[in-house]
C-alpha cells in the first residue's frame, strides 16, 4: 500500500472547459483551445481542398476550428489544416473556403 496520491483522472494537453460538458471535447487547430464539439466547426480534406462538415458525419480525418475568422486566420497562418488532416491542402484555398462558409474575409497570412 502507498500513502501518496494515485493517478486519478485523465491526463490532458490543456484545460477542459469550465462546467459540465455536453459531449466530446476537441482542440481548435487555430487557437489550440479545447472546447465542446458542438461549438467547433469540423472540416475534412476533399482532395487538395477543404470541405466544411456541419453534420460532422463525413468520412475521413477531420479537423476542428472555432467558427471565428480569427481562429481560421491563425490556422491558415500556421498551415495547420494540411498538418492536421495529413493531406496536401493549400493554405490560402483553405482560408477562402472557410471564409465563404463564415461570410467573412480571412486575413492574408503573409
C-alpha positions as CSV (number, residue, x, y, z in Angstrom):
1,X,0.0,0.0,0.0
2,X,1.1,3.5,-0.7
3,X,0.2,6.6,1.3
4,X,0.7,9.0,-1.6
5,X,-1.8,10.2,-4.2
6,X,-2.7,7.8,-7.0
7,X,-3.1,8.7,-10.6
8,X,-6.8,9.6,-10.7
9,X,-8.4,11.3,-13.7
10,X,-7.4,11.8,-17.3
11,X,-4.3,13.4,-18.5
12,X,-4.9,16.2,-20.9
13,X,-3.0,18.6,-23.1
14,X,-4.9,21.6,-21.8
15,X,-7.6,22.9,-19.6
16,X,-11.1,21.5,-20.1
17,X,-13.9,24.0,-20.5
18,X,-15.5,25.1,-17.2
19,X,-18.6,23.3,-16.0
20,X,-20.1,20.1,-17.2
21,X,-19.6,19.3,-20.9
22,X,-22.5,18.2,-23.1
23,X,-20.3,15.9,-25.2
24,X,-16.8,15.2,-26.5
25,X,-14.1,17.8,-26.3
26,X,-11.8,18.7,-29.2
27,X,-8.9,21.2,-29.8
28,X,-9.3,24.1,-32.2
29,X,-6.4,23.9,-34.7
30,X,-6.2,27.7,-34.8
31,X,-6.1,28.9,-31.2
32,X,-5.3,25.5,-29.7
33,X,-8.0,25.9,-27.0
34,X,-10.2,22.9,-26.1
35,X,-13.9,23.2,-26.5
36,X,-17.0,21.1,-26.9
37,X,-17.5,19.6,-30.4
38,X,-20.9,21.4,-30.7
39,X,-19.1,24.8,-30.6
40,X,-16.5,23.9,-33.2
41,X,-16.6,23.6,-37.0
42,X,-15.4,20.3,-38.5
43,X,-13.6,20.4,-41.8
44,X,-12.4,17.4,-43.9
45,X,-10.0,17.2,-46.8
46,X,-11.6,16.6,-50.2
47,X,-8.6,16.1,-52.4
48,X,-6.5,19.3,-52.0
49,X,-9.4,21.4,-50.9
50,X,-11.3,21.7,-47.7
51,X,-15.0,20.8,-47.2
52,X,-17.0,22.0,-44.2
53,X,-18.8,19.2,-42.5
54,X,-21.6,20.8,-40.5
55,X,-23.2,17.5,-39.6
56,X,-19.8,16.0,-38.5
57,X,-20.5,12.8,-40.4
58,X,-18.3,13.0,-43.5
59,X,-15.8,10.1,-43.8
60,X,-12.1,10.7,-43.2
61,X,-9.9,12.6,-40.9
62,X,-11.4,15.8,-39.6
63,X,-10.0,19.0,-38.1
64,X,-11.9,21.3,-35.7
65,X,-11.7,25.1,-35.7
66,X,-13.8,27.7,-33.9
67,X,-16.3,29.3,-36.3
68,X,-14.4,32.6,-35.9
69,X,-12.4,34.5,-38.5
70,X,-9.5,35.0,-36.1
71,X,-9.1,31.2,-35.4
72,X,-9.4,30.4,-39.1
73,X,-6.7,33.0,-39.9
74,X,-4.4,31.6,-37.2
75,X,-4.9,28.1,-38.6
76,X,-4.1,29.3,-42.1
77,X,-1.0,31.2,-40.9
78,X,0.3,28.1,-39.0
79,X,-0.6,25.8,-42.0
80,X,-2.4,23.7,-39.5
81,X,-5.0,22.3,-42.0
82,X,-2.6,20.2,-44.0
83,X,-0.7,19.0,-41.0
84,X,-3.8,18.0,-39.0
85,X,-5.6,16.4,-41.9
86,X,-2.4,14.7,-43.2
87,X,-3.3,15.9,-46.7
88,X,-1.7,18.3,-49.1
89,X,-4.1,21.2,-48.5
90,X,-3.4,24.7,-50.0
91,X,-3.4,27.1,-47.0
92,X,-4.9,30.1,-48.9
93,X,-7.6,27.9,-50.5
94,X,-8.5,26.6,-47.1
95,X,-8.9,30.1,-45.7
96,X,-11.0,31.1,-48.7
97,X,-13.3,28.0,-48.3
98,X,-13.9,28.7,-44.7
99,X,-14.3,32.4,-45.2
100,X,-17.1,31.7,-47.7
101,X,-18.7,29.5,-45.1
102,X,-18.3,32.1,-42.3
103,X,-19.3,35.0,-44.6
104,X,-16.2,37.0,-43.7
105,X,-12.8,37.6,-45.2
106,X,-9.8,35.8,-43.7
107,X,-6.6,37.9,-43.4
108,X,-3.8,37.1,-45.7
109,X,-1.1,35.3,-43.6
110,X,1.8,37.0,-45.3
